[in-house]
Amino acid sequence: MSEKFLPTPKTLQNNPKRILGGHRLCPGCGIGIILKQVLGSIDNPLVISHATGCGEICFGAFPFSSFQDNWIHSLFENAASVISGVETMWQKLKKEKKLSKEQKKIKFVAIGGDGASYDIGLQWISGALERGHDFVYICTDNAGYMNTGFQRSSASPEFSATSTTPVGKEQAGKLQTRKNFTDICVAHQIPFVAQCSPSHLSDLMQKSKKAFNTEGPAVLNIFSPCPTNWKIPANRGIEFAKLAVETKFWPLLEFENGKLKITEKSNKKPIEDFLTGQKRFSHLFKPKKNTEAIQEIQKNIDDNWERLQNREKFKLD
């Protein structure tokens, strides 16, 4: 496992320039910030498999690509399978001593949004993790299918309004709680899984470097603000990402060989601080506050936070 990595303005400036400017992401989108810092945390050459979604279409609309490394546009569901095949061939060539010194340093990456990770590609990701391929899976979780108009995904929060879970007389947005993709990955008994946020840069880059230096599969599940569909100002995305962490809606944590470490333990702010100001939750506050729904969200967060603290304290598997 790598040494502790503390990014400074100098180290950030000297990061490998993995992504060129001129991409088509919406103003304030978290994906560009996330991938720039995660992929820039190491110097190794990369091979990247990128699932269909916001990041893929905005970074790599044919015949152009913003990526400076070897980059493959996969289907929506199979980014993990594509990189599995590439990594398997690389292992074969290494065994046959057909790789140069530089080629032996290659790291393998698969990238997908929550739609490609929590939903459509879950089976393929599970297979790649179970087989033990040496790669890093990066999920940029913006809580919906944003590229096609904000349909709900299983990562969409309870009571959030999406184009397929509208607010009306029959229901107040999405009625189901979020799927716990992080725990699903941990259940595969892989070496490293982490939850990160672009609002906590040092934490994000330390975990990224650790993931890339892990032998075997590693997963980074990263909170990604979406100003366009959350209907927040473009310059407040990182602010809401920070509130997600501070309210424990999105706890920062890592699992090394199944052992949990919570990496941010500030006093928990009320969930209203995170919900207020996002149009996808505005129905909870007008014409009068939906106290019952907000209390249910808060209870679920409190219960999960207590579960995580107990799991860390008692080293529960």
Secondary structure, 3 states (H helix, E strand, C coil): CCCCCCCCHHHHHCCCCCECCCCCCCCCCHHHHHHHHHHCCCCCCEEEEECCCHHHHHHCCCCCCCECCEEEECCCCCHHHHHHHHHHHHHHHHHCCCCCCCHHHCEEEEEEEHHHHHHCCHHHHHHHHHHCCCCEEEEEECCCEHHHCCECCCCCCCCCCCCCCCECCCCECCCCCCCCHHHHHHCCCCCEEEEECCCCHHHHHHHHHHHHCCCCCEEEEEECCCHHHHCCCHHHHHHHHHHHHHCCCCCCEEEECCEEEECCCCCCCCCHHHHCCCHHHHHHCCCCCCHHHHHHHHHHHHHHHHHHHHHHHCCCC
